Amino acid sequence: MALATLATLAVERRIQAALAELDCPASVFAAISDVTGTKLTLAFNGSRPLTNEEGRRLEAVVNEMRELAQEHAPVPVSFRNASLIKPILEERRAAGKTTQEAAQ
């Protein structure tokens, strides 16, 4: 495997690790971050890596989710329902409480 491919896969692994940490299924993350589940599956299994732009945007969404969880600690935030979490993240973006890359 080429070095560029290994570096590309690193973002997918970081996102997967963050989703595990947040107990967020990939299908929910796909809905929250406006990507298809197929795109995430292909990226996570190494078949079709994310572009640099996609990787940066998805990492920004993961960081928003982490920030949300940290703000409400020690009360746990459930990231298992996209229809509840997505509007909360959108409201945070609108209020300027989060990473700008995620809003793009």
C-alpha positions in Angstrom: 0.0 0.0 0.0 1.4 3.4 -1.0 2.2 6.0 1.6 -0.5 8.4 0.2 -3.1 5.7 0.6 -2.0 5.0 4.2 -2.2 8.7 5.0 -5.7 8.9 3.3 -7.0 6.0 5.4 -5.8 7.6 8.6 -8.7 10.1 8.5 -11.2 7.2 8.0 -9.7 5.4 11.0 -9.8 8.6 13.2 -13.5 9.1 12.3 -14.3 5.5 13.0 -12.5 5.7 16.4 -14.4 8.9 17.2 -17.7 7.3 16.3 -16.9 4.3 18.6 -16.0 6.7 21.4 -19.3 8.6 20.9 -21.3 5.4 20.5 -22.6 6.7 17.2 -23.5 4.2 14.4 -22.0 4.9 11.0 -25.6 5.1 9.6 -26.5 7.9 12.0 -23.3 9.7 11.3 -24.0 9.5 7.6 -27.4 11.2 8.1 -25.9 13.8 10.4 -23.1 14.7 8.1 -25.0 14.5 4.8 -23.1 11.6 3.2 -24.4 8.3 2.0 -24.0 5.3 4.1 -22.5 3.5 1.1 -19.8 6.2 0.8 -18.9 5.8 4.5 -18.9 2.0 4.3 -16.5 2.1 1.3 -14.3 4.6 3.0 -14.2 2.7 6.3 -13.4 -0.6 4.6 -10.7 1.0 2.5 -12.3 0.4 -0.9 -12.8 4.1 -1.7 -11.0 6.6 0.6 -12.5 9.9 1.3 -11.2 12.9 -0.5 -9.1 15.4 1.5 -12.1 17.8 1.5 -14.5 15.1 2.6 -12.2 14.0 5.3 -11.7 17.5 6.7 -15.5 18.1 6.7 -16.4 14.9 8.3 -13.7 15.3 11.0 -15.1 18.8 11.7 -18.6 17.2 12.2 -17.0 14.6 14.6 -15.3 17.5 16.5 -18.7 19.2 16.8 -20.2 16.1 18.2 -17.4 15.8 20.7 -17.8 19.5 21.7 -21.5 18.9 22.3 -20.8 15.8 24.4 -18.2 17.7 26.4 -20.5 20.7 27.0 -23.1 18.4 28.6 -20.9 16.2 30.6 -21.4 14.4 32.9 -24.8 14.0 31.3 -24.4 11.6 28.4 -25.5 12.7 24.9 -27.0 10.0 22.8 -25.8 10.1 19.2 -28.1 7.3 18.1 -30.9 9.4 16.6 -30.0 11.6 13.6 -33.3 13.4 13.5 -32.6 14.7 17.1 -28.9 15.4 16.8 -28.7 16.9 13.3 -30.9 20.0 14.2 -28.9 20.5 17.4 -25.7 20.7 15.5 -27.2 23.0 12.9 -28.4 25.3 15.6 -24.9 25.4 17.1 -23.5 26.3 13.7 -26.0 29.0 13.2 -25.1 30.4 16.7 -21.4 30.2 15.8 -20.6 27.7 18.6 -18.7 25.3 16.4 -16.1 24.7 13.8 -16.7 26.6 10.6 -15.5 23.7 8.3 -18.4 21.6 9.4 -20.9 24.1 8.2 -19.6 24.2 4.7 
